[in-house]
Amino acid sequence: MSSLKQYDGEVMIDNRASGEPIPGLPNAGSFAELRTVSCRHCGGVWAENPWRTRPREYCRTCNKYMCDGCAAVSKQPGYVHRTIDDLTEMVMSGRYTIAGGSVCDPILIRSK
């Protein structure tokens, strides 16, 4: 089993010179180093909220973190497990087109 932290990144936000506060941080002119996490289902990347208390969702099928939107969709009846890599391959092959929906729940149609 691979580590869930294997694909983590980091973002550094330095607002010390501007005097403007970073949203979510208490002081003006803040400096923050935050862990970034990516969703393997929609490809989204976010900076992890250090004050989040609820557990981060993850997919037991691909053993990767999921964003809250993809986690909600994955609990719906009829959900088909696909990663962003799977969707990209399907569309790039020319066999499918994304015809709407959302990033977390795209509507795929077969190309003619």
N, C-alpha and C positions, 0 to 999 in steps of 0.2 A: 504494500500500500504506500503510495507516494504521500509526501507531506502536503497538507493544504497550504502551507506557507511557501512552497516551492516557486510559485509564480508571482509572489508579492513584489511590489516596487516601493518607491518612496518619493514623496514630493516635499520640497522645502519651500516655505513661504516666508519671505523676509520683508516685513513692513516697518522695520525699525526706523528707517529714514523718513518715511512719509508721515508718521504719527497717526495714521488711520488704523482703526481696529480691524482685525481679521474676524469675519463673522464666526461666532461661536467661541471666540477666545476673549477673556475678560479685559485685557489692557490694550490701550492704543499703542501703536508702534510695536506690534508683536512679532515674534519669530516662532515658527512652528515647523517641525519635521513630522509628517504624518505618513503612515503606512498606506499604500494603495493596494486595492484588491480588484480583480477583474472577474466578471461573470462569463463563464465559458458558454452560456446559452445564448446571450444576446450580444456579447462582446463589449458591454459597458465596463467602464473603469471608474471607481470612486475612491475618494480619500476616506479612510476609516474614521469614524467618529470615536474619539477616545472616551467619551462619556456614554456611549451606547451600553445599555444594560441587558437588553434581550440578546439571545444568541444569534449569530449570523447563520443564515440558511446555507445548506450545501446539498449537492445532489449525490445521492448514494449510488447512482448508476455510473457516473463518470468521476466521482470523488473529487469534485471541484466546488468552489464557492458559487453561490447564486445570488443575484440581486433580489430585492424584495418582490419586484414585479414578476420575474421569472418563477420565483418560488410560489407565488400565488397561482400563476397559470399552471404550474406542474401539479397542483392539487385538484385541478378540474377533471371531471370525467372525460375520457377520450383523449387525454394528453398523449402526444407522441414525443418521445425524448429525442431532441436534436440539438447539437452544439452549433455555434456560429460557424465552425469549420464545415460541418455537414451541410448547413444551409448554403454557404458560399459555394461549395462543390456542386450542389444541386442546381443552383442558378447559373454558375459559370459553364456547366455542361450543356446548357441550352434546353434541357428537358423540362425545367420548371421556371415559372415566373412568380415573383411576389406580387400579389394583386391587392394588397391592403393588410388590414389588421394592425398590429403593433410590433415593435421590435421584439417583445417577449412572446408574442403569439401571432406570427405572420400567417397570412392566408396564401397558400401555394396553389397554383393551377398548372396543369400540364401544358407545356407549349406544344403547338401543332406543327 
